[in-house]
């Protein structure tokens, strides 16, 4: 039996199973998604167990001040920075910050976007027009510039940065969910629900939303990846979290951008930490997208 | 077609008007102000008041906006509080740098991304397809400024193939008339200067092109896969057309439409990326100008720079919409 045939029989057997269940099965068969999950898992572990994994504290000076910080060695895996702090330890602790920022930013964008999108799609009419036109206006501004603007307004704290990056993503979530809700609204099960007198809010919450949520999950994952890059980018132009003791990857990169000549490890390690984490999240998101696509039953 | 374009162009005016108002208010809502940013935290209240009077910043907001709007309409974007240069003049100096950089990046992204996506779709699920998928994911996972630094380190510092910063060798005698340096070098017929300008352009353009390239490759692949499934492609094959002709006339031509949309949508992303790329490569464009203006609360520069960015995004989207008609005769404008 060829692989295609095997898959066909398997799918035939799984037919009555829910989409989320098939999605999980498909996800487990996708090596790229598994690789992504492993990467994200390792970073999560790093974040949770940072004090156990990092040999030194994030702000502990172990090497003294140096104008040319020493590179990687057996004792200090990633080398030291100009203040004699262990770079490996700082990157391990930095995972906490990056994951937190990504998570909270998505939470902000997702919750506001869901609210506005569901409102617009479900009520329709003028509310819909009003909400969506204002979302279009926001979408016309390049997102990073918008984030820059909001951070300059709110001030440079970790929370402000997370909120700024989250707010920028609201229109995307709102648009996506509005589209899904509109599509679901006219479906037979909603009509049936209305016919037997299910209250409108309950139809929305327990029938329409769960059916519209698949693409939203995918967008949330991919948005988290973008959010992590954007925090680093904000730090890079000097608008990131202001506290200089925070081991923020983007800031570590920015502070040492002029040291490419003599201490390139200070740029390479934080930079690749961002790339690896973002890649992991993107791999998972991409796998999710394929797994949740009902058209891909073939 | 013409009425459609006219109507779309007429819509640009209110959009710019609203944007100018939003940017105007936003810039003034920023904590601190040009007086403190320029005179320092310890400036006396008298000095600040004098500065604000001189700059007209003590007048009510609506009056400030009114005169700002009048000036803008007559082509006067105000004077930078920091450099004391007219913003319009500096914008004319700087925007060619940003346009040159973004155009080069789009060119790279399209010239590499479209064929890559097309070939990947033709070899669906083959090794090349898989490699391009993973490659594009890696591409969009790189922060543009880190990629810039990385390219700079490897190709400029280590290998010394390219210059590290700037737009051209300042010791050269290039006449920077239009400030589109590639054009200037061509106009002067100066081969050495052209080579120098292009060498300076390579690294920033490649850094800026990477993410759009990855996205364009993915969209082209998806669009081509969709078209390959169409009945008319099967018909074309069935009636015995050569594969290359089917690919070119039936598949590629139809797969191009979503690609054009995405190229248009990338403009915002490119301008954003330009802000960061220009900072990494000390490229004197509008992006790095805006970043500097933020810390100096340079109202006029911020207003002018952001308005310029929005204008570019709006116009590019208009061009994209118009280009649909040429690419797809099925679309008719009313």
Boltz contact constraints between the chains, C-beta under 6 A:
constraints:
  - contact:
      token1: [A, 142]
      token2: [B, 268]
      max_distance: 6.0
  - contact:
      token1: [A, 142]
      token2: [B, 271]
      max_distance: 6.0
  - contact:
      token1: [A, 142]
      token2: [B, 272]
      max_distance: 6.0
  - contact:
      token1: [A, 144]
      token2: [B, 272]
      max_distance: 6.0
  - contact:
      token1: [A, 152]
      token2: [B, 30]
      max_distance: 6.0
  - contact:
      token1: [A, 152]
      token2: [B, 294]
      max_distance: 6.0
  - contact:
      token1: [A, 229]
      token2: [B, 143]
      max_distance: 6.0
  - contact:
      token1: [A, 232]
      token2: [B, 143]
      max_distance: 6.0
  - contact:
      token1: [A, 233]
      token2: [B, 143]
      max_distance: 6.0
  - contact:
      token1: [A, 233]
      token2: [B, 276]
      max_distance: 6.0
  - contact:
      token1: [A, 236]
      token2: [B, 145]
      max_distance: 6.0
  - contact:
      token1: [A, 237]
      token2: [B, 291]
      max_distance: 6.0
  - contact:
      token1: [A, 257]
      token2: [B, 149]
      max_distance: 6.0
  - contact:
      token1: [A, 260]
      token2: [B, 153]
      max_distance: 6.0
  - contact:
      token1: [A, 260]
      token2: [B, 157]
      max_distance: 6.0
  - contact:
      token1: [A, 264]
      token2: [B, 153]
      max_distance: 6.0
  - contact:
      token1: [A, 267]
      token2: [B, 149]
      max_distance: 6.0
  - contact:
      token1: [A, 271]
      token2: [B, 146]
      max_distance: 6.0
  - contact:
      token1: [A, 274]
      token2: [B, 143]
      max_distance: 6.0
  - contact:
      token1: [A, 275]
      token2: [B, 141]
      max_distance: 6.0
  - contact:
      token1: [A, 275]
      token2: [B, 142]
      max_distance: 6.0
  - contact:
      token1: [A, 278]
      token2: [B, 141]
      max_distance: 6.0
  - contact:
      token1: [A, 279]
      token2: [B, 141]
      max_distance: 6.0
  - contact:
      token1: [A, 282]
      token2: [B, 137]
      max_distance: 6.0
  - contact:
      token1: [A, 282]
      token2: [B, 141]
      max_distance: 6.0
